């Protein structure tokens, strides 16, 4: 059995965040190893690759992890996982935390994402894009707080077929906060 694992992950000065990232990485490796030990195809090298990007905005530190796992089949499985950490509160935050502050946040993210995605030539299935951008929490759970806005990740199959790939959009903070002020 041949396996290849390459994982690059950060260590920060925040122990709570480090613990959560470590647990996430360990779970990814364990899941991969459990599947890889059940060798389905002979002479195939199963692989797990995890990399990340880091973003800062005000008192938030965000990481997006890109996972690619090949365990046979037509193509690797790609996943994206995001962590948004509030430095002042020493805790992870989720889209639901921001909805408490901006009640119409999902509607704003839905509308603005649809505008940006509709302009992308790789979006070939309008109904799939509309379904994947409905204003529900699960459609916007993959996000980070980037310097210029809320960066939302749409994994493969969420807004387009696998062949089109994954997508990301950035909704500027000025739109999110401006829209909130307009609705009051």
C-alpha positions in Angstrom: 0.0 0.0 0.0 1.4 3.3 -1.1 0.1 6.6 0.5 1.3 10.1 0.2 0.3 12.7 2.8 1.4 16.3 2.6 -0.1 18.7 5.2 0.9 22.3 5.8 -0.8 24.0 8.6 -0.1 27.1 10.7 0.8 27.5 14.4 -0.4 30.8 15.8 0.2 32.4 19.2 -3.5 31.6 20.1 -3.7 28.2 21.9 -7.5 27.9 21.3 -7.1 28.3 17.6 -4.1 26.0 17.4 -6.1 23.3 19.2 -9.0 23.6 16.8 -6.8 23.5 13.7 -4.8 20.6 15.1 -8.0 18.6 15.8 -9.2 19.4 12.3 -6.0 18.2 10.7 -5.8 15.0 12.8 -9.4 14.2 11.8 -8.6 14.7 8.1 -5.6 12.4 8.3 -7.4 9.7 10.3 -10.3 9.7 7.9 -7.9 9.4 5.0 -5.9 6.6 6.6 -9.1 4.6 7.4 -10.1 4.7 3.8 -6.6 4.2 2.3 -6.0 1.0 4.3 -9.0 -0.5 2.5 -7.0 -0.6 -0.8 -9.6 -0.9 -3.5 -7.4 -0.4 -6.5 -4.0 -2.1 -6.8 -0.9 0.0 -7.7 -2.6 3.3 -7.0 -1.0 5.9 -4.7 -3.6 7.4 -2.5 -2.9 11.0 -1.6 -4.0 13.6 0.9 -2.8 17.2 0.4 -3.8 20.1 2.7 -2.7 23.7 2.3 -4.0 26.9 3.6 -4.3 30.7 3.2 -4.4 33.2 6.0 -6.3 36.5 6.3 -6.5 39.3 8.8 -9.3 41.8 9.3 -9.5 44.0 12.4 -9.5 41.6 15.4 -10.2 38.5 13.2 -7.7 36.0 12.0 -9.0 33.6 9.3 -7.7 30.5 7.7 -9.0 28.6 4.7 -7.8 25.0 4.3 -7.8 23.4 0.9 -7.9 19.6 1.0 -7.4 17.3 -2.0 -7.8 13.6 -1.4 -7.3 10.9 -4.0 -8.4 7.4 -3.1 -9.0 6.1 -6.6 -11.8 6.9 -9.0 -12.1 9.4 -11.7 -10.7 12.4 -9.8 -9.6 13.6 -6.4 -12.1 15.0 -3.9 -11.6 18.6 -3.1 -12.8 20.3 0.1 -12.6 23.7 1.7 -12.8 24.4 5.4 -12.7 27.8 7.0 -11.8 29.0 10.5 -12.6 32.5 11.6 -11.1 33.4 15.0 -11.9 36.4 17.1 -8.7 37.4 18.8 -10.4 39.6 21.4 -12.9 37.0 22.4 -10.5 34.0 22.1 -13.0 31.9 20.2 -14.0 30.7 16.8 -16.9 32.5 15.2 -19.4 31.4 12.6 -21.7 33.0 10.1 -24.6 32.7 12.6 -22.6 35.0 15.0 -22.6 37.7 12.4 -26.3 37.2 11.6 -27.0 38.3 15.2 -25.3 41.6 14.4 -26.6 42.0 10.9 -30.0 40.3 10.7 -30.3 40.6 6.9 -26.7 39.3 6.3 -27.8 36.1 4.4 -30.0 38.1 2.0 -27.1 40.5 1.3 -24.6 37.7 0.8 -27.1 35.8 -1.4 -27.9 38.8 -3.6 -24.3 40.0 -4.0 -22.9 36.4 -4.6 -25.5 35.8 -7.3 -24.5 39.0 -9.1 -20.8 38.1 -9.0 -21.4 34.4 -10.0 -23.8 35.3 -12.8 -21.1 37.3 -14.4 -18.7 34.3 -14.3 -18.6 32.4 -17.7 -17.9 29.2 -15.8 -21.4 29.3 -14.2 -23.3 27.2 -16.8 -26.3 26.0 -14.7 -28.4 28.9 -13.5 -30.7 26.8 -11.3 -27.7 25.2 -9.6 -26.2 28.6 -8.9 -29.5 29.9 -7.5 -30.0 26.9 -5.3 -26.4 27.1 -4.0 -26.7 30.8 -3.1 -30.1 30.7 -1.4 -30.0 32.8 1.8 -29.5 29.9 4.2 -26.6 29.4 6.6 -25.3 26.2 5.0 -24.7 28.0 1.7 -22.5 30.6 3.4 -20.7 28.6 6.0 -17.4 28.6 4.1 -16.1 32.1 4.6 -13.2 34.1 5.9 -12.9 37.8 6.8 -10.4 39.1 4.2 -8.9 42.6 4.3 -11.4 43.9 1.7 -14.6 42.0 2.5 -16.2 38.7 3.4 -14.7 36.0 1.1 -17.2 33.2 0.5 -16.1 29.9 -0.9 -18.5 27.7 -2.9 -17.1 24.1 -3.1 -17.5 22.0 -6.2 -21.1 21.0 -6.8 -22.6 23.8 -4.8 -23.1 26.4 -7.5 -21.8 24.5 -10.6 -21.0 21.0 -11.8 -17.6 19.5 -10.7 -16.2 20.2 -14.2 -16.6 24.0 -13.5 -14.6 23.8 -10.3 -15.0 25.6 -7.0 -15.7 29.4 -6.8 -15.1 32.2 -4.4 -16.5 35.7 -4.2 -15.6 38.7 -2.1 -18.4 40.9 -0.8 -16.9 44.3 0.2 -17.6 45.3 3.8 -18.9 48.6 2.4 -21.8 46.7 0.8 -22.5 44.6 3.8 -22.5 47.5 6.3 -24.1 50.0 3.9 -27.0 47.6 3.1 -27.5 47.1 6.9 -27.8 50.8 7.5 -30.2 51.1 4.6 -32.5 48.5 6.0 -32.9 50.3 9.4 
